[in-house]
């Protein structure tokens, strides 16, 4: 079954403690559960940890449009939770069986009356719950006009039922055209819209503080880290870490960047990539998101060619670059010592798509391949698919413009 459209969106982010602008932890209109949870045990399936091969003819779940004004591959608007795929679909959060592709439960996002996002963003899994967010309009009354807000929901993925819903009121002037759920901890939920970042208390579901001109991407322990711009043009940024409890800036990188971006690489590690603002030279580094200290002991010049990295959720970080030539490098996640690199000898590097549990997935000479993350050796020269999200049952990709499920077969 192909579901049309997308709901959960992408976004940007004002250092101001928000007194009185927090949202009430109230229901925004109960999200309607329209079908029961699937029962994956009805169809036994073998788990592959990690998988090396997938079916080549994947099943389309929903559309996956590109981000606005972006030429990059569309984001994968889904998470894998055991045998479940949970994904955003227009005004709904939907589930499917990752092995059979059978439709599961569907929950209508509370308070949403139409799909008004242009980019799919993945839900977030934390402590057994799936969290999702959507932009909404809260109807006015005789005393209050309509206003924009963020609908937030926590779902029990096994039961296919809501655990709670909340409305997070937007700051005046924030159109909340899109919304992105950056991360969740036991105490904090970080949301981002096209203009503002909202840090919400996870217990009361009220806004603690907000910050503008910030692109948050890493939530680690007590800190949210990302790129903080100096003005509305957002052309010059510094990597910063802000304390989740009150928004206080704990650290700031010395290097100013243009086109700067950052991404999580597991506990205690983040990558930062961009171009130096003063010279436009390529820039890449590994930082500790809690303290801002450099984690890589070598020269930054060794890393300058890298564009992106992936943590395999165990012990390996794999980085890559594509363009005039593909590059792939494997690092020990704890020490960041290089353990392999491609190209090497007569071997070319694939275009990396992700890494999981010691396996690296990518495309080499137009064919999907799987590498051994510890050695860089080819594990499967005909992998069937090169997904961007993987677990022991399946892989997910959005490269074709559709969210596509590829079941693991080896």
N, C-alpha and C positions, 0 to 999 in steps of 0.2 A: 504494500500500500504506500503510495507516494503522498506525503503531506506537503501542501504548498505553503511557502512563506517562511518567515522567521520572526522571532520576537526579541530575544534578549540581545542588547546592543553593546557597542563599544563606547569609548569616551575619554575626556580629559578632566582637570581638577582645580583656599584663601586663608591665609592663616588668621583665623578669627574664632575664638571660642564662641560657640553658638548658644547664646542664652535665649531660651524661649523659642528656638527655631527647630527643635527636635520634633520628631513625629511621635504620635501616640501609638502605643503597642496595641492598637485596636484592629479589628477585622475591617477590611476594605470591601466588604461584600464577600461572603464565603466563596472560596474557589470550589467549583463544582467538579466532583469526581464522576467521570462519565463512563468508566469501565473498570473492571476488576483487575487486580495485579495478575501478571502471568505466573504460571507455575512451572519454572524451568525444570524441575525434577521429573516432569512427565516425559521429557525427551532426554535420556542420558547422553552426555557428551564428554569426550575426553578433554582434559585441561592440558595445555602445553605451556610450560614455564621455563623459558620463554618460547613462544611460537617462532618457527623459522619459515613456515609456509602458510599461505592463505588461499582461499578460493580466488580465482581471477575474475569471476563475474560477480561483483558485489551487488548488494541490494540497496536501492535508493530509499532513504527514509524521509527526506525533506529537502527543500532548496537550501543552498548555502551561498548567498551572494557575496561578492567581494565587499570589503570595507569601502566606505565612501572615499573617493579620490585616491584610491590605492590600487596599485597594479599587482600587489602581493596575492598569494593564494588565499582563498577565503578561509576564515577561521573555522575550526571544528567546534560547532556549538553543542557539544555533548560530552558526557562522561560515561565511563564504564564502571559499573558497580557489580562485581561478580558476573553473573550471566545476564545482567540487565544493561541495556543502553538507555540512558536518560538524556533527553534532548529537548531544546526549545523549538517550538513549532507554532508560528504566529502567536495567537493568544493563549497558547497551551504549553504545559510541560508534559511530555509524553514519554512512555517507556516501551521498549521492545525487547524480545529475547535475543541475546547476542549470538546465539547459535543458530536458531531457526529463522530469525527475523520476524517472528509472529508479533503482532501488535499486543501491547499490554495495557496498563492503566493510562488514563489521560486526566489531567487536572487543569481546569481553566484557571489561568492566572487571575487572582482576585483583583477586581476593580478595573480590569482592562476591557475596553469596549471595542477596540480595533487594533490592528497591528501597526504600530507607528515607529518601528525601528528599521534601520537599513542594514544592519549587520548582526550576524549570529555571534553570540558569545556563550561560552560554556557555563553550565551551572557549576557549582562548587560542592565537593563532598567534604564533610568534616564530621568526625565522630559518629559515623553511621547515618548521618542525615544528608539529604541533598538540598542545597539552598539555591534559590533563583530570585531574580528581580526583574521588574518591568516598569516602564514609565506609564503613568496614568494621569487622568484628569479627575479631580475630586469635584463632584457637582456642588454648585453654590446653593445658598439659601436666600431668604429675603434679606438677611443681614450680611452674608459673606458671598463674595463672587467665586466663580470657579477658580481653582488653582491647581498647578501641577504638583505631582508628588511621585514617590517611588513605592511600588508595591513590592513587598518582601515576603517570601514564603519559605518555610522549612517543611520538607516532605520525608516521610518514612518510605524509602524506596521499596522495601520488601512488601509492605502493606498497601502501598499506593495511596496513602492518605496524608492529609496535611497534619503536621504537628502544631503549627501556629502560622498566623499571618499578621502582618503589621503594615501600617502606612507611615512612610517617612516624608514629612512635608519638605518641599524644596524651598531654598532661599528665594526671596523675591527677585525676579529677573532671571532666574534659572529656568530655561524652557524645557529642560529634561527631555530633549528630543531622543536621546539614547541613554541607556544605562548599562553599566558594567559592574558585575560583582567581582571585586578584586581578590578578596580572601576572607576567611573566617577563622577565628580562634575561639577559645572557650569564653572570652570576655568581650570580643570586638568583632564587628562586621564592617568591612570596608567597601563602600560603593563609590562609583565614579560616574559623573555625567559629562556632557560636553563642556561644561564650565566649572564644575565644582566637585570636590571629593567630600564625601560624608563618612565620618567614622561613627558608627552606631554601637551603643552598649548592647551586647548580646543578650543580657538578662532582661533589661527594661525595654529594649528596642526603641530607645530614644537617642536622638543625635547628641553626641558629646561635643564634637567640634567639626569645623569645615575648613577647607583650604582651596584656594583657586590657583590656576596656572601650574598645577601639579599633575603629573602623570604617574600614579601609583601602580606598581607592578609586583612588588614583593612584600608579602606579609609574613614576618618571621618572629615568633615569640612576642615581644613587646613593642616591635617596631614595624612601621610601614615605610618602605623605601621606594624611590623612583626619581624621576627627573622634575626638578622645580625650576620654572622659568622666571626670568627677572621682570617680565612685563607681559602685556596682552599679546604681543606678537609671537611669543614663545619661541623665538629664534635662538636664544641663548639660554642654556640650562646648566644646572649643576646637579650631580647626583647627591641626594640627601636622605637622611633617615629621621623620621618623625616619630615621637613617642605616641603609642596608641591611646594612652590614658588621657592626654591633654594636648597633643599636637606640638609639643615643644621640639624644636630642631635639635637633635642630639649630635649630628655630624654633617659635614658638607665636604664634598670632594673639591680639591683645589683646581682641577682642570675644568674649564668651561667648554661646553660642547655645543655643536649645532647638529640637528637631526639626532640628538642623543636618545637612547632608549636603554632600558634595563630589563632583566628577566630573571626569575628564580631558578636556582640550580640545586635545590635541596636545602636542608637545614644548615644555616651558617654560611651560605654561599650564594652569590648573585653575579651575573655577568653584566657588563656595561659596554655598549658599543655606540659609535658615532664618529664624528669628525671634530677635531680640535677647532675651537671657535677662532683662534688667532691665526692658524695656518691652514686650516682645512685638511690637515694630514689625518689619515685614518687613526682611530683610537679604539682600543679594546683593553679591558682589565677585569680581573676577578676581585670582588670585594666581599668583606663580611658585612651583611646588612645590619647587624646589631651595632657594630662599632665603626664601620666605614673603613677599616684597615685593609690594606692590600693582602690578598691571600696567595698571590703568585710571587714566588721569590725571584724569578728571572726578570729580564728586561721586558718592558711593554712592547718593544719593537718585535719581540718574538710572537706577539699575539695580534699585531696590527692587521694582519690579513683576514682574521676571523670575523664572521658575520653573525653567527648564532651558535648556541650550545644547547645540549639536552642532558639532563640527569637521568640515569637509568633506574632510579629509585632504589639503588643498592650501593654500588661502589665505584661506578664509572661515570665520568662526564665526557661526552663526545661533542666536539666542535666542528664546524664546517664553514665553507665559503663556496660560492658559485659565481660564475661570471666568465672571464676569459679562460679560467681553468677552475676545476673543482678541487677543493682541499678538504681533508678529513683528518682529525687528530683525536686520539684517545688519551684521557688523563685519569690518573688515580684521583677520585673525588675528595679524598682526605688530604693528600699531600700536594695535589696538582702537578705531580711529576708526569711528564709525557711518557706514555707506554707504547704508542705506535703512531705512525703518520703515513698518510697517502697524499699524493703519489709516491711510490717507492719502486725503483727498478722499472720493470715493464708493467707495473700495476697502476691503473688510474684510480682516482678517488670517485666514489659515487656522490650524488647529491643527497645529503642526509635528510631524512624526514622525521625521525625520532629515534630514541633508544629506550629499551626496557629490559631490566633483569639480565644484563649481560649480553643482550643482542642489539644490533644496530641496523636500522632499516633505511633503505634508500633506493635510488635509481641509478643504474650504471649502463651507459650506452643504450638508453631507452628501455631497459628491462629492470623490473623490481628484483632487488637482491637483499639478502640478510648477511651481515657480518658478525663475527665474534667480537664482542666489545672489549675483550681482554687482549686480543692479539691483532685485530684488524683483518684477520683471514676471512675469506668467504665461507660462510656457513651454508648458504643456499643460493646458488646462482640463478635459480628460477623460483622466486619467492611468491609469485602470483600477484602480490600487491605490496605497495610501499606506504603503509598507513602513517598517520600523524599521531594517533592515540592507540595504545595497545594494552591488552591484558592477556591472561591465559586462554581466553575464549575467542577473542576477535580483535580486529583492528578497524579503525575509523579513518576516513579521509574526506576532505572537501575540495580537493584539487580540481575536480571536474565541474564544480559549481553546484554540486549536490552533496548532501551528507550521505556517505555511502558506507555500508557495513560489509566487512570482509571477514567471514568466519575463519578461524584457525583450523588447519588440517594437518599440521605437522610441526 
